[in-house]
Amino acid sequence: MSRQSISFTDPNDEWLKKNVGTGGEYKSNSEAINDLIRKARKEQDEIEYIRAKLIASEKSVEQFGWVDKDRDEMLKGFKDRLRANGEL
């Protein structure tokens, strides 16, 4: 595990003081910072996942065009395709 020295802005330092130690959510500054970084990394992973899904969706629209069927027509088409493939 690496050790680093970091500086905090006044508002962030106050937040740490309120949330670390007796009565706080965290036992140490390191625990707080590591938890915040884990949350930021998870959020970044979720954003990248959503971005990838949006890109795939945009490519699908480019490839197949806009859907002009209603929900029931689309469901029937999906079921027909699954039945034809022996999956349903």
N, C-alpha and C positions, 0 to 999 in steps of 0.2 A: 504494500500500500504506500502510495507516495504522500509526502507532506508538502504543503504549500502555505505560503503566507499571503493572505489576501486582505484588501481594504474594503470597508463598507461605507456607503453613504450614510448620512445621519438617520434618515428614515429606516433604512434596512438594519442599521445597528440597533435602533430602538425596537424594531420588530423582533430581532434575535433576543434581546434582553427580556422581552415580555414572554417569549415562547420557549426559552431554554432555562433549565434549572428547576428549582422548587416551584411547583404549581404549573409549570409550562408543559407543553406537549413533548418536548425533546429534552434529553439528558445532557446534551453537549451541542456546541456550535457545529461540530463535525457531523453529528447525527442529523441536525436540521438541514445543513447544506446538502448532504448526500441524499436525504429524502426529497428535497426540492429538485435536485438534479434528476433523480429517478422519475419524478412526476413529469418534469419537462421532457425527458427522453421518451416516456410513454406517450405523452401528448404528441410529440414529433412523429413517432411511429404511427399513431392513429391518423395524423394529418397526411403522412405519406401514403398510407393505405387508401384513404379516401381519395387523394389526388390520383392514385393509380386507377382506382375504379372509375373516376370521372373521365380520365383519359381514355380508358377502354370503352366507356359508354359513348364518348364523342367519336371514337373510331368506328364503333358499331353503327352510329347514325350516318357517318360518312359512307360506310360500306353498304348499308342496307336501306338507308333513307328513314324518314319519319314514319312512325307506326300510324296507320290510318284505321286500325281495327279497334273495336271496343273490347272491354275486358273479357266478355263471354266468348267472343270470336277468337281472341288470343288463347284463352284457356282451351277451347276446343282444338285449335291447331296444335298446341303443345301435347295434348292427350293423343291426338291422331298420330303425331310423330312418334311418341313413345310406344304406342300400340304397334305401329309399323316396324319399329326396331325390336319389338318383343320385350320392352322394358316395363310395360304396363299391362 
